[in-house]
Amino acid sequence: MVTEPSGRRPAPESPTAASPAGAAIDILDATQAFRSGGGDLLVLDDVSISIAPGEFVALVGPSGSGKSTLLRLVAGLDEPLFGKVYVDGRTVTGPDPSRALVFQDPTLFPWRTVRQNVATGPQALGMLGNSQRRIDDVLRLVHLADFADAWPSQLSGGMAQRTALARALVNDPSVLLLDEPLGKLDALTRRHLQGELLSLWEERRYTALLVTHDVSEALVLADRVIVFSPRPARVREVVEVGLDRPRDQASPEFVRLREAILALLDEDQANEAERA
């Protein structure tokens, strides 16, 4: 059930892809703090995680424990106070189109159609003219080809999130960073999009790093689930899922894993309450 968080693992087998297209991620001794009214607020404390190319990893932990902060470090939006972040052996020093980040809110431009929103990345890179076929392919991939000319105000929550996902995928990233992308959706839409996320990963084989508060969602999607402690975040435990996909949430092993992770989170919450 538990592995060393810094241990490099081979890419998981997939029946739909001969080899992963994703990149290796190595987070070594990452520490991050932010300025607050009372001084520096330590958010990450000496976190080390190694993710193999094409692996799907989920991060769970208490609110405010630094999960999203870690995604920002991998995305290159922030730099760690101490430690290093590497992607395919190269130090992350800033954002790059090969590392795409999808947020909880779709953050679509309301004055741009679905197609125009998806085209934002290629347009910013000066590659719009050569990317039309790629844009069409991605819209079909996320089942939005028939809504290419729709405005964001005309979309359901699930369709808006698909648009945000297409905008991330259009640059053919090797790393897809997912910051609770399904957190605000209703249960039925969320379950449907979990299946679509998994299908996209199995087809594209990018390296995926998902932040979620939903333990069942983490177990449905991920090869490993990394449990963070309360802030300042440390790696509390690494859970190997080891179940064939698609996963039956009612199976005894799935239930056992879910209860084990929830027990860790409950224990941390109780310890925090005692210290408060």
C-alpha positions as CSV (number, residue, x, y, z in Angstrom):
1,M,0.0,0.0,0.0
2,V,2.8,2.4,0.8
3,T,5.8,3.4,-1.4
4,E,8.6,5.8,-0.9
5,P,7.5,9.1,-2.4
6,S,10.9,9.8,-4.0
7,G,11.1,6.5,-5.7
8,R,11.0,6.6,-9.5
9,R,8.4,4.2,-10.8
10,P,8.1,2.8,-14.4
11,A,5.2,4.1,-16.4
12,P,2.0,2.1,-15.9
13,E,0.9,-0.3,-18.6
14,S,-2.0,0.8,-20.8
15,P,-3.9,-1.3,-23.4
16,T,-4.5,1.8,-25.5
17,A,-1.0,3.3,-25.8
18,A,2.3,1.6,-26.6
19,S,4.4,4.2,-24.8
20,P,3.7,7.2,-22.6
21,A,4.0,10.7,-24.1
22,G,4.2,12.3,-20.7
23,A,7.2,13.8,-18.9
24,A,8.9,12.7,-15.7
25,I,8.3,15.1,-12.7
26,D,10.8,15.2,-9.8
27,I,10.0,17.5,-6.8
28,L,13.0,17.5,-4.5
29,D,12.8,18.9,-1.0
30,A,10.4,21.6,-2.0
31,T,9.6,24.2,0.7
32,Q,7.3,27.2,0.1
33,A,6.2,30.0,2.3
34,F,4.1,33.1,1.8
35,R,4.1,36.5,3.4
36,S,1.3,37.1,5.9
37,G,0.4,39.8,8.4
38,G,2.2,37.8,11.1
39,G,5.3,36.9,9.1
40,D,6.1,34.0,6.8
41,L,3.4,31.3,6.5
42,L,5.0,27.9,5.8
43,V,2.9,26.0,3.3
44,L,5.1,23.2,2.0
45,D,7.7,21.6,4.2
46,D,10.5,19.6,2.5
47,V,8.2,17.8,0.0
48,S,9.8,15.2,-2.3
49,I,7.7,13.4,-5.0
50,S,8.8,11.5,-8.1
51,I,6.3,10.8,-10.9
52,A,7.0,8.6,-13.8
53,P,6.2,9.6,-17.4
54,G,2.6,8.8,-18.2
55,E,1.6,8.2,-14.6
56,F,-1.6,9.5,-13.1
57,V,-1.1,10.8,-9.5
58,A,-3.7,12.4,-7.2
59,L,-3.1,14.7,-4.3
60,V,-5.5,14.7,-1.3
61,G,-5.3,16.4,2.0
62,P,-7.0,19.0,4.2
63,S,-8.0,22.3,2.7
64,G,-5.2,24.8,2.7
65,S,-2.5,22.1,3.0
66,G,-0.5,23.2,-0.1
67,K,-1.9,20.9,-2.8
68,S,-2.6,23.8,-5.2
69,T,0.7,25.4,-4.2
70,L,2.5,22.3,-5.4
71,L,0.7,22.4,-8.7
72,R,1.8,26.0,-9.2
73,L,5.4,25.1,-8.6
74,V,5.2,22.3,-11.3
75,A,3.4,24.7,-13.6
76,G,6.2,27.3,-13.1
77,L,3.9,30.0,-11.8
78,D,5.8,30.2,-8.6
79,E,9.3,29.2,-7.5
80,P,10.0,27.2,-4.3
81,L,11.7,29.0,-1.4
82,F,13.9,25.9,-1.1
83,G,14.3,22.8,-3.2
84,K,13.9,22.2,-6.9
85,V,11.3,21.0,-9.4
86,Y,12.4,19.1,-12.5
87,V,10.4,18.0,-15.5
88,D,12.3,15.5,-17.7
89,G,15.5,16.4,-15.8
90,R,15.2,20.2,-16.5
91,T,14.7,22.7,-13.7
92,V,11.3,24.4,-13.9
93,T,12.0,28.2,-14.1
94,G,8.7,29.4,-15.5
95,P,5.5,28.5,-17.4
96,D,5.8,26.4,-20.5
97,P,3.0,25.2,-23.0
98,S,4.2,21.6,-22.3
99,R,2.8,21.9,-18.8
100,A,-1.0,22.8,-18.9
101,L,-3.0,23.8,-15.8
102,V,-6.8,23.3,-15.6
103,F,-8.4,25.2,-12.7
104,Q,-11.6,24.5,-10.7
105,D,-13.3,27.4,-12.5
106,P,-13.2,27.3,-16.3
107,T,-12.1,31.0,-16.5
108,L,-13.3,31.3,-20.1
109,F,-13.2,34.6,-22.0
110,P,-17.0,35.5,-22.3
111,W,-16.4,37.5,-25.5
112,R,-14.8,34.5,-27.3
113,T,-16.6,31.5,-28.7
114,V,-15.7,28.0,-27.6
115,R,-13.4,27.7,-30.6
116,Q,-11.8,31.0,-29.9
117,N,-11.3,30.2,-26.3
118,V,-9.6,26.9,-27.2
119,A,-7.4,28.8,-29.7
120,T,-6.1,31.2,-27.1
121,G,-2.8,29.2,-26.6
122,P,-1.9,28.8,-30.3
123,Q,-2.8,32.4,-30.9
124,A,-0.5,33.7,-28.1
125,L,2.3,31.6,-29.5
126,G,1.8,33.0,-33.0
127,M,0.8,29.5,-34.3
128,L,-2.9,30.0,-34.9
129,G,-2.7,29.6,-38.7
130,N,-1.1,26.2,-38.3
131,S,-3.3,25.0,-35.5
132,Q,-6.8,24.9,-37.0
133,R,-6.7,21.1,-37.6
134,R,-5.4,20.6,-34.1
135,I,-8.2,22.8,-32.6
136,D,-10.8,20.8,-34.6
137,D,-9.3,17.5,-33.3
138,V,-9.3,18.6,-29.7
139,L,-12.9,19.9,-29.9
140,R,-14.0,16.5,-31.2
141,L,-11.9,14.8,-28.5
142,V,-13.9,16.6,-25.8
143,H,-17.2,16.2,-27.6
144,L,-17.6,19.9,-28.4
145,A,-17.4,20.0,-32.2
146,D,-21.1,20.9,-32.4
147,F,-20.7,23.8,-30.0
148,A,-17.6,25.4,-31.5
149,D,-19.4,28.6,-32.2
150,A,-21.3,28.8,-28.9
151,W,-20.6,31.5,-26.3
152,P,-19.6,30.6,-22.7
153,S,-22.9,32.0,-21.4
154,Q,-24.7,29.3,-23.5
155,L,-22.7,26.4,-21.9
156,S,-23.5,24.1,-19.0
157,G,-21.0,23.7,-16.3
158,G,-19.7,20.4,-17.7
159,M,-19.4,21.9,-21.2
160,A,-17.5,24.9,-19.9
161,Q,-15.1,22.6,-18.1
162,R,-14.7,20.6,-21.3
163,T,-13.8,23.8,-23.1
164,A,-11.2,24.6,-20.4
165,L,-9.8,21.1,-20.8
166,A,-9.6,21.5,-24.6
167,R,-7.8,24.8,-24.2
168,A,-5.2,22.9,-22.1
169,L,-4.9,20.0,-24.5
170,V,-4.6,22.0,-27.7
171,N,-0.9,22.5,-27.1
172,D,-0.4,18.8,-26.7
173,P,1.1,19.0,-23.2
174,S,3.3,16.3,-21.7
175,V,2.1,17.3,-18.2
176,L,-1.5,18.0,-17.4
177,L,-2.1,19.6,-14.0
178,L,-5.7,19.5,-12.7
179,D,-6.7,21.7,-9.8
180,E,-10.0,20.3,-8.7
181,P,-11.4,20.7,-12.2
182,L,-14.7,18.8,-11.4
183,G,-15.2,20.3,-7.9
184,K,-18.1,22.5,-8.7
185,L,-20.1,20.1,-10.9
186,D,-23.1,18.1,-9.9
187,A,-22.6,14.5,-9.1
188,L,-23.8,13.0,-12.4
189,T,-21.8,15.4,-14.5
190,R,-18.8,14.9,-12.3
191,R,-18.9,11.1,-12.7
192,H,-19.3,11.4,-16.5
193,L,-16.3,13.8,-16.8
194,Q,-14.2,11.5,-14.6
195,G,-14.7,8.9,-17.3
196,E,-13.8,11.3,-20.0
197,L,-10.7,12.4,-18.2
198,L,-9.6,8.8,-17.8
199,S,-10.3,8.1,-21.5
200,L,-8.3,11.2,-22.5
201,W,-5.4,10.1,-20.3
202,E,-5.4,6.5,-21.7
203,E,-5.4,7.9,-25.2
204,R,-2.8,10.7,-24.9
205,R,-0.7,9.3,-22.0
206,Y,0.4,12.6,-20.7
207,T,1.6,12.7,-17.1
208,A,-1.4,13.8,-14.9
209,L,-1.3,15.4,-11.5
210,L,-4.7,15.9,-9.9
211,V,-5.7,17.9,-6.8
212,T,-9.0,16.7,-5.4
213,H,-10.9,16.6,-2.1
214,D,-12.9,13.6,-3.3
215,V,-11.1,10.5,-2.2
216,S,-13.3,8.3,-4.4
217,E,-12.4,10.4,-7.4
218,A,-8.7,10.1,-6.6
219,L,-9.1,6.3,-6.4
220,V,-11.1,6.1,-9.6
221,L,-8.5,8.0,-11.7
222,A,-5.1,7.7,-10.2
223,D,-2.3,5.1,-10.2
224,R,-1.1,6.5,-6.8
225,V,-2.8,8.7,-4.2
226,I,-0.5,11.0,-2.2
227,V,-1.9,12.1,1.1
228,F,-0.7,15.4,2.4
229,S,-0.6,16.3,6.1
230,P,-2.2,19.6,7.3
231,R,-0.2,22.8,6.7
232,P,2.7,22.9,6.4
233,A,2.3,20.1,4.0
234,R,4.4,17.0,4.2
235,V,3.9,13.7,2.4
236,R,1.8,11.8,4.9
237,E,1.5,8.6,3.0
238,V,1.6,7.3,-0.6
239,V,-1.1,4.8,-1.5
240,E,-0.7,2.4,-4.5
241,V,-4.1,1.8,-6.0
242,G,-3.3,-1.3,-8.1
243,L,-6.8,-1.9,-9.3
244,D,-7.8,-2.6,-12.9
245,R,-9.6,0.2,-14.8
246,P,-12.5,0.9,-14.9
247,R,-12.8,0.6,-11.2
248,D,-15.8,-0.7,-9.3
249,Q,-16.3,1.7,-6.3
250,A,-18.3,-1.0,-4.5
251,S,-15.5,-3.6,-4.7
252,P,-14.0,-4.6,-1.3
253,E,-10.5,-3.4,-2.2
254,F,-11.7,0.0,-3.4
255,V,-13.8,0.4,-0.2
256,R,-10.8,-0.7,1.9
257,L,-8.5,1.9,0.2
258,R,-11.1,4.7,0.5
259,E,-11.6,4.0,4.2
260,A,-7.8,3.8,4.9
261,I,-7.3,7.2,3.3
262,L,-10.3,8.8,5.0
263,A,-9.0,7.4,8.3
264,L,-5.7,9.2,7.8
265,L,-7.5,12.5,7.0
266,D,-9.8,12.1,10.0
267,E,-6.8,11.4,12.2
268,D,-5.1,14.6,11.0
269,Q,-8.3,16.6,11.5
270,A,-8.7,15.3,15.1
271,N,-5.0,16.2,15.8
272,E,-5.5,19.7,14.5
273,A,-8.6,20.2,16.6
274,E,-6.7,19.1,19.7
275,R,-3.9,21.6,19.0
276,A,-6.3,24.5,18.3
